[in-house]
């Protein structure tokens, strides 16, 4: 069975970190990307998400520098080189492997978030925040009546937010845009608070969890890291019972 358009979009999506800074992304396309995100599922249709569209280069640089600093701390200091090499062992070319390690330990990998033309930065940065109490902006009659409140509410909000961002990344691909999901700038409590304060996010009720850059890719990227096929990741009825399915 041949792939349909939706499956081709999913398989062709790539993380883009080099953007054509001579081409801006019109608000009409940003609107379509966010609109597609809003069609993601959420418990009781609470839609516990907000998106901040950032075009201001000072704000982009602030957020991007946090990502660079945390990457240097994580890969340049805390993670042994042998472990980095193990994680990147799928890269066949030694030169490519060395280059990838270099941009990790130096933090260069996340320079694109800053939006600077000299580093092929992204024209647009989207910041996704979710409502930790999962009291959404729809259907007031449902608020407070469901099981997604209390101890499980933060989990449901994060799941919904992640699905929303995936929708947006796929929508970007379908519209001819490049995108890249990042969270390193939001992995540490101090960074979450700093970004929330800078963007006026009412933390801790609302929490920024993910970012998505948008722009036109500077270089075409057709190859991606290898993916495990279903027979390697799926089981039938219980763990260890291999799902073989029907190969193409």
Secondary structure, DSSP 8 states (H G I E B T S, - for coil): ----HHHHHHHH--B---B-TTS---HHHHHHHHHHHTTS--GGG---EEEEEE--HHHHHHHHHHHHHHHIIIIIIIS-HHHHHHHTTT---HHHHHHHHHHHHTSGGGGGGG--GGGT--SEEEEEEEETT---SS-GGGTTTSTTSGGGHHHHHHHHHHHHHHHHHHHHHHTT-EEEEE-GGGSSHHHHHHHHHHHT--TTTEEEEEEEEEE-BSS----------HHHH-BSSSTT-B------
